């Protein structure tokens, strides 16, 4: 079975209506609202249904794209859709001459850590105590989220 997904960019004036999907990927509404209008926000479309969102921020100087938030409705998780989203983003940003993709996730997000490693990311650092600012605290897998683990993946240059 082939899973086809599309990423459709959302205009800034419509982003607030996607807050609930963004809260799947980042549980603190105040934090999400602090970056909702930055970068590019895409709706993830599968079989003509909006099933999630992905937000990317770019750093022109570093030629880096950060996957700031991926929120995928629960019914669509574990089906390879997240991997396809990452692949589509790679092609999009490689084509725009970005050289690396970065992403951060909580040290308690064991499934996310495994997902990013399987997708070819390597751990590049830790933002100590990052999640201690979240109210209420985040708990996953019986663990409180404390540090943000940063991952990076090199992108191929499409300029050749």
C-alpha positions as CSV (number, residue, x, y, z in Angstrom):
1,X,0.0,0.0,0.0
2,X,1.5,3.3,-1.1
3,X,0.8,6.3,1.2
4,X,0.7,9.6,-0.6
5,X,0.8,12.8,1.4
6,X,1.0,16.4,0.4
7,X,2.3,19.4,2.3
8,X,0.3,22.6,1.7
9,X,1.6,25.9,3.1
10,X,-0.8,27.8,5.4
11,X,-1.0,31.6,5.1
12,X,-0.1,33.5,8.2
13,X,-3.6,34.9,8.6
14,X,-5.0,31.3,8.9
15,X,-2.4,29.9,11.3
16,X,-4.3,30.4,14.5
17,X,-7.0,28.0,13.4
18,X,-4.3,25.2,13.4
19,X,-3.4,25.8,17.0
20,X,-5.0,22.5,18.2
21,X,-2.9,20.5,15.7
22,X,0.3,22.3,16.8
23,X,-0.5,21.5,20.4
24,X,-0.2,17.8,19.5
25,X,3.5,18.4,18.9
26,X,4.2,21.0,21.6
27,X,1.9,20.9,24.6
28,X,2.4,24.5,25.9
29,X,0.0,26.9,24.3
30,X,2.0,29.9,25.3
31,X,5.2,28.5,23.7
32,X,3.3,27.5,20.5
33,X,1.8,31.0,20.2
34,X,5.3,32.5,20.6
35,X,6.4,30.9,17.2
36,X,3.2,30.2,15.3
37,X,3.7,33.1,12.9
38,X,7.4,32.3,12.2
39,X,8.8,30.3,9.3
40,X,6.5,28.1,7.2
41,X,3.6,26.1,8.5
42,X,2.3,23.3,6.3
43,X,-0.9,21.2,6.7
44,X,-0.3,17.5,6.1
45,X,-2.9,16.1,3.7
46,X,-3.6,12.4,3.3
47,X,-6.5,11.1,1.1
48,X,-7.9,14.7,0.9
49,X,-8.0,15.0,4.7
50,X,-5.9,17.4,6.9
51,X,-4.3,15.0,9.3
52,X,-1.7,17.2,10.9
53,X,0.8,20.1,10.6
54,X,4.5,20.6,10.4
55,X,6.2,24.0,11.1
56,X,9.7,24.8,9.9
57,X,12.0,27.7,10.7
58,X,15.0,28.5,8.5
59,X,18.3,30.0,9.4
60,X,19.8,31.5,6.2
61,X,23.2,32.1,7.7
62,X,23.6,28.5,8.8
63,X,21.7,27.2,5.7
64,X,19.7,25.1,8.3
65,X,16.0,24.3,8.5
66,X,14.6,23.4,11.9
67,X,11.5,21.2,12.2
68,X,10.0,23.2,15.0
69,X,6.8,21.2,15.4
70,X,5.1,18.1,13.9
71,X,1.6,17.4,15.1
72,X,-0.1,14.3,13.6
73,X,-3.5,13.1,14.6
74,X,-3.3,10.0,16.7
75,X,-5.1,7.7,14.2
76,X,-2.4,8.4,11.6
77,X,0.7,7.8,13.8
78,X,2.8,4.7,13.3
79,X,1.9,4.3,9.6
80,X,5.0,5.8,8.1
81,X,3.4,9.2,7.5
82,X,5.9,11.1,9.7
83,X,8.8,9.6,7.7
84,X,7.2,10.7,4.5
85,X,6.8,14.2,5.9
86,X,10.5,14.3,6.7
87,X,11.4,13.1,3.2
88,X,9.2,15.7,1.6
89,X,10.8,18.4,3.7
90,X,14.2,17.2,2.8
91,X,13.5,17.4,-0.9
92,X,11.9,20.9,-0.5
93,X,14.7,22.4,1.6
94,X,17.5,20.6,-0.4
95,X,16.0,22.2,-3.5
96,X,16.3,25.6,-1.7
97,X,20.0,25.0,-0.9
98,X,19.7,24.2,2.8
99,X,22.5,21.9,4.0
100,X,21.1,20.5,7.3
101,X,17.9,19.8,9.1
102,X,17.6,20.1,12.9
103,X,15.0,19.0,15.3
104,X,14.6,18.9,19.1
105,X,12.6,16.6,21.3
106,X,12.1,16.0,25.0
107,X,14.4,13.5,26.7
108,X,11.2,11.7,27.8
109,X,9.9,11.3,24.2
110,X,11.3,7.9,23.7
111,X,9.2,7.2,20.5
112,X,10.3,10.5,19.0
113,X,13.9,9.8,19.7
114,X,13.7,6.4,18.0
115,X,11.8,8.0,15.1
116,X,14.4,10.7,14.4
117,X,17.3,8.1,14.7
118,X,15.5,5.8,12.2
119,X,15.1,8.8,9.9
120,X,18.8,9.4,9.8
121,X,19.3,12.1,12.4
122,X,22.1,12.0,14.8
123,X,22.2,13.6,18.3
124,X,24.1,16.8,18.2
125,X,23.5,18.3,21.6
126,X,21.3,18.9,24.6
127,X,19.5,22.0,25.8
128,X,19.6,21.5,29.6
129,X,16.4,22.1,31.6
130,X,14.5,23.4,28.5
131,X,11.2,21.8,29.5
132,X,11.2,23.0,33.1
133,X,9.6,26.2,31.8
134,X,6.5,24.3,30.7
135,X,3.4,24.7,32.8
136,X,2.1,22.2,33.6
137,X,5.1,19.9,33.4
138,X,5.2,17.4,30.6
139,X,5.2,13.7,31.5
140,X,5.7,10.9,29.0
141,X,6.5,7.2,29.5
142,X,6.4,7.9,33.3
143,X,9.3,10.5,32.9
144,X,9.2,14.2,33.3
145,X,10.5,16.1,30.3
146,X,13.5,18.1,31.4
147,X,16.1,18.4,28.7
148,X,15.6,18.9,24.9
149,X,17.7,16.5,22.9
150,X,18.8,18.1,19.6
151,X,19.2,16.1,16.4
152,X,20.7,17.0,13.0
153,X,20.7,15.5,9.6
154,X,22.8,16.6,6.7
155,X,20.9,17.5,3.5
156,X,22.2,16.8,0.0
157,X,23.0,19.8,-2.1
158,X,20.7,20.1,-5.1
159,X,22.8,22.8,-6.7
160,X,25.1,20.4,-8.7
